[in-house]
Amino acid sequence: MPAARHLQKRSFALAGHRTSVALEPEFWAALEAIAQRRGLSLAALVTEVDTARTDPSQPLASALRLQALAEAQRR
């Protein structure tokens, strides 16, 4: 799959288990900037987004992209 080659995978511990999320580098950079502005680690921000999901079938990667988009729209 050519489209997946540009994704960067990162691992986190969420709700007591390890999970990996693959996002484009630009989204990781946006999420790191959000975390920094809020005084959080990237892992803490990912946990916050994970626990805030109202639809459990929504992939975490999608929720993180939407978080980055929402923050960009607010700024």
Sequence and secondary structure as in RCSB ss.txt:
>XXXX:A:sequence
MPAARHLQKRSFALAGHRTSVALEPEFWAALEAIAQRRGLSLAALVTEVDTARTDPSQPLASALRLQALAEAQRR
>XXXX:A:secstr
 GGGGG EEEEEEETTEEEEEEE HHHHHHHHHHHHHHT  HHHHHHHHHHH S TTS HHHHHHHHHHHHHHH 
